[in-house]
Amino acid sequence: MGNNGRGERGERPRVTIHYAQTLDGRIATRTGQSQWISGEASLRLAHELRAAHQAVMVGVGTILADNPRLTVRLVEGPSPRRIVVDSTLRLPLDAYVLTDGAVDTIVATTPRAPQDRSMAVRCRGADVVVVPADAGGRVDLGQLLRRLAARGITALLIEGGRELITSALRARLVDRLVVCIAPKVIGAGVEAVGDLHIDHMSEALTFARVRVTTVGEDVIFDGQFQPAPR
């Protein structure tokens, strides 16, 4: 993933990861359908989290699957800036984040993206930010977070999907994890988190100051990342 960008506080925003999953750890069915895993009360919590952050980030796969608006609608509060991570600019030009005019959208891409696509996205009013690619050819997330901090973004919410969540966790670019666990089991489907390259339990990411609450029928896990001792 490249440099993880932790360093001194201020080099990157404070990052909260939030997603909804089934009891067996799936964020979508095997066909990619994810609406709606959680209940209505949990959806309001998701909007509260958006209102409490300056920006909300998703990967382009989330846009392709769900075409979300990423705005605050179910509670009172401001909508955050929207950030789409898209290494080759597959973002549809008619996606809500480019056409609804609700709030500013930043599209983070790499030098691999075609120039004509970059121009087309800019013509829709989005701000295209070109970030170096990591070893896998994807947007280097640590570099991107430093760019966002330089733009004054100090609180960032990551909502998905699986690849972006995994990249942020693997690079330890997380401060808080909020997981909505719905009382559902679907078997085969899309895992919430992919390979973190962890072989020993001692390497597991650990969360402290944990709060576990119920919202409707759902269980909410809310914990602060506990870095490993140096």
Secondary structure as GFF3:
##gff-version 3
##sequence-region A 1 230
A	DSSP	beta_strand	14	21	.	.	.	ID=ss1
A	DSSP	beta_strand	26	29	.	.	.	ID=ss2
A	DSSP	alpha_helix	40	51	.	.	.	ID=ss3
A	DSSP	beta_strand	55	59	.	.	.	ID=ss4
A	DSSP	alpha_helix	60	66	.	.	.	ID=ss5
A	DSSP	beta_strand	81	85	.	.	.	ID=ss6
A	DSSP	alpha_helix	96	99	.	.	.	ID=ss7
A	DSSP	beta_strand	105	109	.	.	.	ID=ss8
A	DSSP	alpha_helix	115	123	.	.	.	ID=ss9
A	DSSP	beta_strand	127	130	.	.	.	ID=ss10
A	DSSP	alpha_helix	141	150	.	.	.	ID=ss11
A	DSSP	beta_strand	155	160	.	.	.	ID=ss12
A	DSSP	alpha_helix	162	170	.	.	.	ID=ss13
A	DSSP	beta_strand	176	181	.	.	.	ID=ss14
A	DSSP	beta_strand	189	191	.	.	.	ID=ss15
A	DSSP	three_ten_helix	201	203	.	.	.	ID=ss16
A	DSSP	beta_strand	206	215	.	.	.	ID=ss17
A	DSSP	beta_strand	218	226	.	.	.	ID=ss18
###
